[in-house]
């Protein structure tokens, strides 16, 4: 599992931002060719991204490039120039505004052709699919199962809100007049179910009020509570908040590791399927829940501070 607690957006047209991103503690950095790059700057942005991937130090980060969506004239050149130029330094390609599985299949096919031509390992470069409109959400299950390269579903809230005529101009916040529940709950759960059905990660989109870090934390906690793996960050001030919100607490991580160790001991040494760990009964379901927390903590680089003692 790649850690994607914080997914930092960086415009490919800004060399200074590309350099700065390398120093930030974001789990993933995606170098953007789409919405943050003006039409006349896209060709130059491709060159900037290839250079940054080849020459930069992206140690410890998932390296992603977001290409333009398939309704534009830029997409095929984005993929060809970036992957041919720096494919060995690239982990994933993000395809925005995905509406049906054929679009992911197109990208998979093109990546395979480039990899074979360039002598790269076929299938190593992953795909992130961004869901940004009603049609994409309705087809989320089919999209999630469309390619073995697919690693992540990503929610794109701004375009999505526009596509369904949601009456608000503040991305990520509840629309005025919606006073009962959460207007985004169905959308987030729908993406979560599609992703988990196909063993994918799922990432929440950006919070555009970049100076409101507490607002970012509040919205991020909603996605984290449901089970999302991370959230976009648009500004360095949001990186720390994302890493904190999408990491388990030290107490929860220690508890999960303790459950795993205790369950392994009791089922193999004492050959019991359900036992007491202190005042808590643990069984196979407990192990599965603990695996989720443990995996997230390990991916975040956490280390345990407790040890298991049989009979204690």
N, C-alpha and C positions, 0 to 999 in steps of 0.2 A: 504493500500500500504506500503510494506516494503521499506525503503530508501536504495538504492544500488548505491549511487553516486560513492563511492570508494569500490572496491572489492579486498581485499588484498590476494595475494597468499602466502601461508606459507608451506614449505616442512615438511611433517610429520616426516621425519627422523632427524629433527634438533630440539631437545628440547629447546635450547636457543632461536631459532626463534619463537617457539610456545609460549614461555613465553613473549617475547618481543611484539608479536602481540597483546596481551591483553591490552597493554598500549597505543596503537596507536588509533587515532580517525577515523579509517576506519568504514564505515557503515556495510560492510560485510567482514568476514574473512573466506576464504575457506582453509581448512587444506588438503594438497594435498598428494595423494597416487600414482599419475600418473607420469608425465614426470619429475618432480623434485626429484623423489625418485629412486635410483638405484634398479635393480631387486633383489639383495641380501639383500636389506635393507627394502623391503616392509612389511614383516611380523612384524619386530620390529616397523616400522612406524605406523602400525595399533594400536599396544599397546600404543605408545606415544600419538596418537590422542585420543584414549578412555580416557586415563589418563588426558590429557589436557582438554577435554570437561567436564569431571566429576569434576575435581579439580580446574580448572581455573576460573577466573572472566571475563566473556565475556559480561558484562552488556552493553546494548545498541547496541549490534552487532548482525547481522544475522549470525548464525553459520552454516557453510556448510562444507561438506567433499566431495572432488572430488575423486571418485574411478577410477579404471583403466577401459579402454574401453572393450567392449564385445568381441573383437577378442583375448583377452589375457586369461590366466588361472587364473588370480588373482581376477577378478571382483566379483564373487559370494561370495568369502570369505571376500573381502573388505566390502561388504554390510552387510553380516551376523555378522561379528565380531564387526564392528563399531556400527551398530544399536542395536544389542543385548546388547553390552557393555555400550552404552551411548545414546541410542535413545531418552530418555527423555530430553536430553540436546542438541539435534540436530534439526535444523530448516529445512534443505534441504540436499539432496544428489545431487551432480552434476555428470552427466554422460557425458563423453567426446566422441568426434568422433561419434556422433549420425548420422546415415545415413538414417534410416527409422523409422516409428512409432512403429514397433514391438519391437524395442529395449527399448523404453520408457515404453511400455506396460509390457515388461518383468520386468523392475525395479519396476513398480507400483505393479505388482503381488507379487514379492518377498517382498517388503515392507509391503504389507498387511498381508502376511503370518507371518512375523516376529512380526508385531504389535499385531496380534491376539494371537500368542504364548506367547508373553511377557506381555500381558495385557495392552499395550499402546493404546491410542486413535487411532482408525483406520482412516487413511487419513490425520493425522496432519502433517506428514513429507512431505515436498514438494520436487519437482524435478526441477533441472536446466538442460537444454539440450544444450550441446555445439556443434555448427555446425562448422565443420572443413574441409569439402571437398565438391567437386562439387555435389556429390550425395545427401549429406545432404542439400545443398542449394536448389536443385531442389525439394526435398521433404519437404521443410520447412513448407508449409501449413499443410500437413498431420501430421508432427511431432508436430506442435503447437497445434493441436486439439486432440492429442492422449491420454491425461490423465487429469482428473480434478486436479491431484496433481501438474501439470506443472505450474510453476510460472514465468519462465524466459527462454528466448533464449539467448545464449551467442555466440559471434563470436570468433572463434579461428583462428587468421590470419596466423600464421606461417605455420601450417599444411595445411591450405587452399591454401596459396600461392604456396606451393610445389605441391599440388594436381592438380593445373591448369597450372603448369609449368611457373608461373610468373617469369620473368627474373630480380630478385633482391635478395639480401641477407640481406636487411635492412627491418625488419618487421614494417609495418605501413606507411612507406614512399612510395612515388610514384616511380614506377620502372623507371630506366634510359631509356630515349627515349620516355616516355609517356608525351607529352607536352601539350595535350589538355584535360582539364577537370580533373576528379578525377577517378583513376583506381578502387577505392573501392566503388564508389557511388552506382552502381547497387547492389552490395553485401549487403551494409548496408541498402539500401531501401528495398530490398527483405526480409531481416530479420525483418525489422521494420513493413512492411505490414503484414507478417505472424503473428508476435507477437500481433499487435494491433487488428487483426481480431478476435483473441481469448482472448483478454483482458489480455495479458501477458506483463511483462516487457522485455526489451531488453538491453543487455550489450555489449559494445565494448570490444575487447580483449586488450592485453598488448602492451606497447611500450617498446621495449627492450633496447633502449639507455637510461639507468636509470640515467645517470649523466646529461642528457640534459632535464632539467625540462621545459624549454621554448618550446622545441620540443614536449614534452608530452602535454603541454597546447594547442599547436596549433592543434595537431591531435585530442585531446579530444574535442576541440570547434567544430570541424567538425561534430562529432557524436552528440554532444549536440544540435547543430543547427538543425539537422534533427529530433530530438525528442528522442534520446536514453536516457535511465535512468541513466547510469553510465558507468564506465570503470574500467578494471583491473588495479591494481597497484602492482608493483613488488618490490618496495623499499619505505621505509618510506618517502623519499623526494617527492614522487609522491602523497601521500595521500591528503595533503592540496590542491594541485592543482586540483585534481579530485573533492573534496568537493566543491571547489569554482566554477569550470566550470559548474558542473551539478546542482548547486543551482540557482534559479532565483535571479536577483539583488533585493536589498531592494525596489527600485523604482517600479520594475515590480510586486513584491509580493504585495506591498501596493496598486497598481493600480488594480490588480486582486481582492483583497479582497474588495476594494471599489466598483468595478463593481458588485460583488456578492451581497453585502449589498444593493446597490442602486436598483438593478434589483428586488430583493426580495420585497423591499418597494413599488416600483412603480407598480409591478404586483399584489400585494396582497392588499395594502392599497388604491392606486389610480386606480387599475385595468386597467393599460395601458401596452401594449405589447412592444412598442418601444418608448424610451424617450431619452432626451438629458442629458448627464452627463458632465457638463461644455460645451466644444466644441465638444464632442464626442457623436454620437448616439450609444445607446446600445440596444440589443435585445436578443433573445434566443441564437443566434449564439455567441454573445459576452459572454454570461454566460458560454457556453460550453468551450470557449477558456480560460476564466478566471479560470474555475475549474481546468484545467490542471496545470496552473502556481501555483494556490493556493495549490493544493495537493502536488506538489513538494516542495513548501516552507514549508508547515506544516510538511511534512515528515522529512525535514531537521531541524526542530525545530525553524523555523523563527517565529517572532511575528510582527504584523503590527504596524506602527507608525502613521497612519492616521485614521480619523473617518469620517463617512458619515453624512452629514447634509442635510435633505430634502430641496430642493429649492435652495441650494447653487450652 
